[in-house]
Structures are given as structure tokens and as C-alpha cells.
Amino acid sequence: MRAILSFIYWVFVGVSSIAMFPIAVLIRAFTAPFDLRQRALHQFTCFWASLYSWLNPAWRVVIEHKERLRRGVPYVMIANHQSLLDILVMFRLFVHFKWVSKMEAFKVPFIGWNMYLNRYVRLKRGDAPSIARMMEACERWLRRGSPIMMFPEGSRSITGKLRAFKHGAFTLARKTGEQVLLLSARQYDPADPLL
């Protein structure tokens, strides 16, 4: 039964991506002359990504302390990356930011193409010139008032445990003088006394 539900879910992801991408193209086309940071498109992308956690009954997402996040502040936002769900949870914040993501993600049909439309920041892991370009792009977005979202672990944890942080996000914050905003996603446990 679990395999069938998983198959249905991934079919939904595929079909909805095909349906959502043309809407993203239209939003980008109509807002491009006046929305230079693609804020409207990013809000639509937040909705699109949130569909996948809203409509999956196996995932319960609880967002705490969202009221502490000040809109309009160009934070260097960092989050742990312990599962694929972390990305979807960050979109549930419905705040503007520019993702830093590996180049391979931009090649995913429809979803990756939407990342291009949003002008998220590409990175080829382990490639020094690509890392330098990523840092320059992040600095430009921060100067324009767009927060940057990074996973300082660099890639998703395979073991589920937090990996060592790379220095990029912290170097960026120090160089630009912007605040670091730490976000944390974790598996919900109703027995956890911290919740």
C-alpha cells in the first residue's frame, strides 16, 4: 500500500509541475518590467512547493516563531539539510529569498526550469570558479535587498545527522555585514518536550 501511495504522490508531483510551470512563465513575463527581484514569482513558487506538503497526509509541518522573521531584511538564511522535505518546508515560510542550489537541480524538468525563472543562484560543488561566481551573485542579491537561502552543510545528510558546516554562508555574512538567520527543520515528534 505504501508503494502505491508513493507512486500516486510522485505522479501528482509530475503532473502538477507540468501544470504549474506555464503559470510561472506567465507570472515572470508579466512582472519582469517592474519586479526585478522576482518577488511575485517566488511567492507563486512558495505556493507551488507548499502544495506537496499540504496535500501529503504523511507529512505534518509545524512552523514555529515565524513572527520573529522580519520581512524586508536581507538575511543570509541558513538551514539544516537532513531530508528532501527541508526544501519544501523553507518555502512554507512564504518570505522572499534566493536559493543557492547545486547546478543539477536546475536541470530537473519544470521545477528546475522554474528555478532559472526565479534567478536562484547556481553552484557547481567543489568547483572554485563556480563557488566564486556564487558568492558574487549572492552579494549582488543581498545588496538589492533579497535574502539568500543556503544549506551550510553543502548537501543533504545521508545519515540524518547534521554534517559539518562549510564556511560560505558565514563568509558572505561577514563580508556584506548582513545578519545570519538560522532556520531548523526536524522531524516532528509529538512526544518531544521542546514542541
C-alpha positions as CSV (number, residue, x, y, z in Angstrom):
1,M,0.0,0.0,0.0
2,R,2.8,2.4,0.9
3,A,4.4,1.9,-2.6
4,I,1.1,2.6,-4.3
5,L,0.6,5.8,-2.3
6,S,4.2,6.9,-3.0
7,F,3.6,6.2,-6.7
8,I,0.4,8.3,-6.7
9,Y,2.2,11.1,-4.9
10,W,5.1,11.2,-7.4
11,V,2.6,11.2,-10.3
12,F,0.9,14.1,-8.7
13,V,4.3,15.9,-8.4
14,G,4.9,15.3,-12.1
15,V,1.5,16.3,-13.3
16,S,1.2,19.4,-11.1
17,S,4.7,20.6,-12.2
18,I,3.6,20.4,-15.8
19,A,0.5,22.4,-15.0
20,M,2.3,25.0,-12.7
21,F,5.3,25.8,-14.9
22,P,3.3,27.7,-17.6
23,I,1.7,29.8,-14.9
24,A,5.2,30.6,-13.6
25,V,6.3,31.6,-17.1
26,L,3.3,33.9,-17.4
27,I,4.0,35.5,-14.0
28,R,7.6,36.1,-14.9
29,A,6.6,37.6,-18.3
30,F,4.0,40.0,-16.8
31,T,6.1,41.1,-13.8
32,A,9.5,41.2,-15.4
33,P,9.4,45.0,-16.2
34,F,8.7,46.1,-12.6
35,D,9.6,43.1,-10.3
36,L,13.4,42.9,-10.8
37,R,13.8,40.6,-7.8
38,Q,11.1,38.2,-9.0
39,R,9.2,38.5,-5.6
40,A,5.8,37.7,-7.2
41,L,7.2,34.6,-8.9
42,H,8.9,33.5,-5.7
43,Q,5.6,33.8,-3.9
44,F,3.9,31.6,-6.5
45,T,6.8,29.2,-6.2
46,C,6.2,29.1,-2.4
47,F,2.6,28.1,-3.1
48,W,3.6,25.5,-5.7
49,A,6.2,23.9,-3.4
50,S,3.8,24.1,-0.4
51,L,1.2,22.0,-2.3
52,Y,3.4,19.0,-1.8
53,S,3.5,19.2,1.9
54,W,-0.1,20.5,2.3
55,L,-1.5,17.6,0.3
56,N,0.6,14.8,1.7
57,P,-1.2,13.3,4.8
58,A,2.0,11.6,6.0
59,W,3.8,15.0,6.4
60,R,2.8,17.2,9.3
61,V,4.6,20.6,9.1
62,V,4.7,22.9,12.1
63,I,6.2,26.3,11.7
64,E,7.2,28.0,14.9
65,H,8.3,31.6,15.6
66,K,7.6,32.8,12.1
67,E,6.6,36.1,13.6
68,R,10.3,36.7,14.6
69,L,11.3,36.8,10.9
70,R,11.5,40.5,9.8
71,R,10.3,40.9,6.2
72,G,12.5,43.1,4.0
73,V,15.7,42.3,5.9
74,P,18.4,40.8,3.5
75,Y,19.4,38.0,5.8
76,V,21.9,35.2,5.0
77,M,19.4,32.5,5.8
78,I,20.8,29.1,6.7
79,A,19.0,25.8,7.4
80,N,19.9,22.2,8.1
81,H,19.5,19.8,5.3
82,Q,18.6,16.4,6.7
83,S,15.9,15.4,4.2
84,L,14.3,16.3,0.9
85,L,11.4,17.8,2.9
86,D,13.7,20.6,4.2
87,I,13.4,22.4,0.9
88,L,9.6,22.3,0.9
89,V,9.4,23.4,4.5
90,M,11.5,26.5,3.8
91,F,9.1,27.5,1.0
92,R,6.3,27.3,3.6
93,L,7.7,30.5,5.2
94,F,6.3,32.5,2.2
95,V,9.1,35.0,2.6
96,H,11.3,36.3,-0.3
97,F,14.7,34.7,-0.7
98,K,17.1,33.4,-3.4
99,W,18.1,29.8,-3.1
100,V,21.7,28.7,-3.6
101,S,21.4,25.3,-5.2
102,K,23.5,22.7,-7.0
103,M,23.6,23.0,-10.8
104,E,22.0,19.6,-11.2
105,A,18.7,20.8,-9.6
106,F,18.3,23.4,-12.4
107,K,18.2,20.6,-14.9
108,V,15.1,18.9,-13.4
109,P,12.2,19.5,-15.9
110,F,9.7,22.1,-14.9
111,I,10.9,22.5,-11.3
112,G,14.5,23.3,-12.3
113,W,13.3,25.5,-15.1
114,N,11.3,27.4,-12.6
115,M,14.5,27.9,-10.5
116,Y,16.0,29.6,-13.6
117,L,13.0,31.8,-13.9
118,N,13.4,32.8,-10.2
119,R,17.0,33.6,-10.9
120,Y,18.1,31.4,-8.0
121,V,21.9,31.0,-7.6
122,R,23.6,28.1,-9.2
123,L,26.6,26.3,-7.8
124,K,28.8,23.5,-9.1
125,R,30.0,21.8,-5.9
126,G,33.7,21.6,-5.5
127,D,34.5,23.9,-8.4
128,A,36.4,27.0,-7.2
129,P,35.4,29.3,-10.1
130,S,31.7,28.3,-9.6
131,I,32.0,29.0,-5.9
132,A,33.4,32.4,-6.6
133,R,30.6,33.2,-9.0
134,M,28.0,32.0,-6.5
135,M,29.5,34.3,-3.8
136,E,29.4,37.3,-6.2
137,A,25.8,36.6,-7.2
138,C,24.8,36.3,-3.5
139,E,26.5,39.6,-2.7
140,R,24.6,41.3,-5.6
141,W,21.2,39.9,-4.4
142,L,21.9,41.0,-0.8
143,R,22.8,44.5,-2.0
144,R,19.4,44.6,-3.9
145,G,17.6,43.6,-0.7
146,S,17.0,39.9,-1.4
147,P,17.8,37.4,1.4
148,I,19.9,34.4,0.4
149,M,19.0,30.8,1.5
150,M,21.8,28.3,1.9
151,F,22.3,24.9,3.3
152,P,25.7,25.3,5.0
153,E,26.1,21.5,5.2
154,G,26.6,21.7,1.4
155,S,24.5,18.7,0.6
156,R,21.7,16.6,2.2
157,S,22.7,14.4,5.1
158,I,22.6,10.7,4.2
159,T,22.7,9.6,7.8
160,G,20.1,12.1,9.1
161,K,22.7,13.7,11.4
162,L,23.9,17.2,11.0
163,R,27.0,17.5,8.8
164,A,29.9,19.9,9.3
165,F,29.2,23.4,8.0
166,K,31.0,24.9,5.1
167,H,32.1,28.5,5.6
168,G,30.4,30.1,2.6
169,A,27.3,31.5,4.3
170,F,29.3,32.9,7.2
171,T,32.0,34.4,4.9
172,L,29.2,36.0,2.9
173,A,27.5,37.4,6.1
174,R,30.8,38.8,7.4
175,K,31.8,40.4,4.0
176,T,28.4,42.0,3.5
177,G,27.6,42.8,7.1
178,E,24.2,41.1,6.9
179,Q,22.6,39.1,9.7
180,V,22.6,35.3,9.7
181,L,19.2,33.8,10.2
182,L,19.3,30.2,11.4
183,L,16.3,28.0,10.5
184,S,15.9,24.5,11.6
185,A,13.8,21.7,10.1
186,R,13.4,18.5,12.0
187,Q,11.1,15.5,12.1
188,Y,8.0,16.2,14.1
189,D,7.7,14.1,17.3
190,P,4.6,14.8,19.4
191,A,6.4,13.3,22.4
192,D,9.3,15.8,22.1
193,P,9.2,18.1,25.2
194,L,10.6,21.0,23.1
195,L,7.5,21.2,20.9
